[in-house]
Amino acid sequence: MSAENPAEAAEAAEAAPAVALSQRRTRILSIDGKRRIFALELPLWAALERMAARKGKRLNVLIGTLLTTSNTESQTSHLRAAAVTWLLGECDLLREQIQASMRGILSAIPAPAVAMTADQQVIAQNSAFARLATETAAEAGEPGSGPEVTLRLDVAPARLIALLTADSHRAVGAPFTLRTARRKRSGIMNTAIVQTGGTPLLLCVVRKLSDEP
């Protein structure tokens, strides 16, 4: 696992057995010339070390800086909260970078296309898909200025990801449904896997679409 990938670190921590996560490491650090003892869970020590490396500071200097802003009696709790907050921020930044990259890829595809997560959350779409969604809502006569259009694959994403991971150079056709409150359209999407260094994404391109209301 790359030391520079916070998303992988967070996923590894989540997937690890509870016993491993609860293991603590006690370290003695010199803070402002005084030897201090800290006991933190192993994943949080790793987060603090990456934070220090990113800021170009030694670990004891970083911790000393973090403790100057502590307004709690428990310095350990303060360090734990700081490490978790930093990891969440890094994950958000990585997610934004991935979304920007996927928008660039999708913009080069002429057919309607989206990128979605394993739980079918669409994180990016191209202009062709945006037009398709708008037309679907308009043809259904949806009231209001922003009718909701939902996209669902009619096959378990986990199954698709397993198939595509086994052969990342293949594309698999998957049935899908595009639905509004008053209309449902169905078709086939070609799906491919995109490895992001963390949880893989599905790249889905419309191959066939029904004209049935």
C-alpha positions in Angstrom: 0.0 0.0 0.0 1.4 3.4 -1.0 2.3 5.6 1.9 1.0 8.6 -0.1 -2.5 7.2 -0.7 -4.8 8.2 2.2 -7.8 6.5 0.6 -6.1 3.1 0.6 -5.0 3.7 4.2 -8.5 4.5 5.3 -9.9 1.4 3.4 -7.2 -0.8 4.9 -8.0 0.4 8.3 -11.7 -0.2 7.8 -11.2 -3.7 6.5 -8.7 -4.7 9.2 -9.8 -6.9 12.1 -11.1 -5.0 15.1 -8.3 -6.4 17.2 -5.6 -5.1 14.8 -7.3 -1.7 14.7 -7.4 -1.5 18.5 -3.7 -2.2 18.9 -1.9 0.7 20.3 1.8 1.7 20.1 3.4 3.7 22.8 6.0 6.2 21.7 8.2 8.6 23.7 8.7 11.9 21.9 10.6 15.0 22.8 8.1 17.9 22.8 9.6 21.4 23.6 12.5 19.7 25.3 10.4 17.4 27.5 10.0 13.7 27.0 6.3 12.8 26.6 4.6 9.5 26.3 1.8 9.0 23.8 -0.3 5.8 23.1 -2.2 5.8 19.8 -3.7 3.2 17.5 -1.3 2.1 14.7 -3.3 3.5 11.8 -3.4 6.9 13.5 0.4 6.9 14.1 0.7 6.2 10.3 -1.6 9.1 9.6 0.4 11.5 11.8 3.7 10.4 10.1 2.2 11.1 6.7 0.9 14.4 7.8 4.4 15.3 9.1 6.0 14.2 5.9 3.5 16.2 3.8 4.2 19.3 5.9 8.0 18.8 5.9 8.2 18.5 9.7 9.6 16.0 12.1 6.9 14.0 13.9 7.6 15.5 17.3 7.5 19.0 15.9 4.1 18.4 14.3 2.7 16.9 17.4 4.0 19.8 19.5 2.2 22.2 17.0 -1.0 20.2 17.2 -1.0 20.2 21.0 -0.7 24.0 21.1 -4.3 24.2 19.8 -5.6 21.6 22.2 -8.5 22.7 24.3 -9.2 19.3 25.9 -7.7 17.7 28.9 -6.8 14.5 26.9 -3.9 15.2 24.6 -4.3 11.7 23.2 -7.9 12.4 22.2 -6.8 15.6 20.6 -4.1 13.9 18.5 -6.6 11.1 17.6 -9.1 13.7 16.3 -6.4 15.6 14.4 -5.3 12.4 12.6 -8.8 11.4 11.7 -9.7 14.9 10.4 -6.5 15.0 8.3 -7.3 11.6 6.8 -10.8 12.6 5.9 -9.5 15.8 4.3 -7.0 13.8 2.2 -9.8 11.4 1.1 -12.0 14.4 0.0 -9.0 15.9 -2.0 -8.3 12.5 -3.7 -12.0 12.2 -4.5 -12.1 15.6 -6.1 -9.0 14.8 -8.2 -10.6 11.5 -9.3 -13.8 13.2 -10.3 -11.9 15.8 -12.3 -9.9 13.1 -14.1 -13.1 11.1 -14.9 -14.8 14.2 -16.3 -11.9 14.6 -18.7 -12.2 11.0 -19.8 -15.9 11.2 -20.3 -15.8 14.4 -22.3 -13.9 12.5 -25.0 -16.7 9.9 -25.4 -19.4 11.0 -27.9 -22.1 8.6 -26.5 -23.8 9.2 -23.2 -21.5 8.0 -20.5 -21.1 8.2 -16.7 -18.6 7.1 -14.0 -20.1 5.5 -10.9 -19.0 3.9 -7.7 -19.7 0.3 -6.6 -22.9 1.5 -4.8 -24.1 3.1 -8.1 -23.4 6.7 -7.1 -22.7 8.7 -10.3 -19.7 10.9 -9.7 -19.3 12.3 -13.2 -21.1 12.4 -16.5 -20.5 13.8 -20.0 -22.6 16.3 -21.8 -24.3 13.6 -23.9 -25.6 11.9 -20.8 -26.8 15.2 -19.4 -28.7 15.8 -22.6 -30.2 12.3 -22.4 -31.4 12.8 -18.8 -32.9 16.2 -19.7 -34.7 14.9 -22.7 -36.0 11.9 -20.8 -37.5 14.2 -18.1 -38.9 16.6 -20.7 -40.5 13.9 -22.8 -42.2 12.5 -19.6 -43.7 16.0 -19.0 -42.2 16.3 -15.6 -43.3 19.4 -13.7 -40.9 21.8 -12.2 -37.5 23.1 -13.3 -35.4 20.2 -12.0 -37.0 16.8 -12.2 -35.0 14.0 -10.7 -33.7 11.4 -13.1 -32.1 8.3 -11.6 -29.8 5.8 -13.3 -29.6 2.2 -12.0 -27.7 -0.8 -13.3 -29.9 -3.9 -13.3 -27.1 -6.1 -12.3 -25.1 -6.2 -9.0 -22.1 -3.8 -9.4 -20.1 -6.2 -7.2 -20.5 -8.9 -9.8 -19.5 -6.6 -12.6 -16.4 -5.4 -10.7 -15.4 -9.0 -10.1 -15.7 -9.9 -13.8 -13.9 -6.8 -14.9 -11.1 -7.1 -12.3 -10.4 -10.6 -13.6 -9.8 -9.1 -17.0 -9.4 -5.3 -16.9 -9.1 -5.1 -20.7 -12.7 -6.3 -21.4 -16.0 -4.5 -21.4 -19.2 -6.1 -20.2 -22.7 -5.2 -21.4 -25.1 -4.6 -18.5 -28.8 -3.7 -18.5 -29.7 -0.4 -17.0 -32.8 1.7 -16.2 -33.2 5.5 -16.5 -36.2 6.5 -14.5 -38.2 9.6 -13.6 -41.4 9.8 -11.6 -43.4 9.3 -14.8 -41.2 7.5 -17.2 -38.8 4.5 -17.3 -36.4 3.8 -20.1 -34.1 0.8 -20.3 -31.1 -0.3 -22.4 -27.6 -1.7 -22.4 -24.4 0.0 -21.1 -20.9 -1.2 -21.9 -19.1 -1.2 -18.6 -15.4 -1.1 -17.9 -13.4 -0.8 -14.7 -11.2 2.1 -13.8 -8.6 1.5 -11.1 -8.2 4.6 -8.9 -5.7 3.3 -6.4 -8.5 2.7 -4.0 -12.0 1.4 -4.7 -12.5 0.9 -8.5 -15.0 2.8 -10.5 -17.3 1.7 -13.3 -17.1 3.5 -16.6 -20.5 3.1 -18.3 -21.3 4.0 -21.9 -24.8 3.7 -23.3 -24.8 1.2 -26.2 -28.5 0.7 -26.7 -31.6 2.6 -25.4 -35.2 1.8 -25.7 -37.8 4.3 -26.8 -40.5 3.0 -24.7 -42.1 5.5 -22.2 
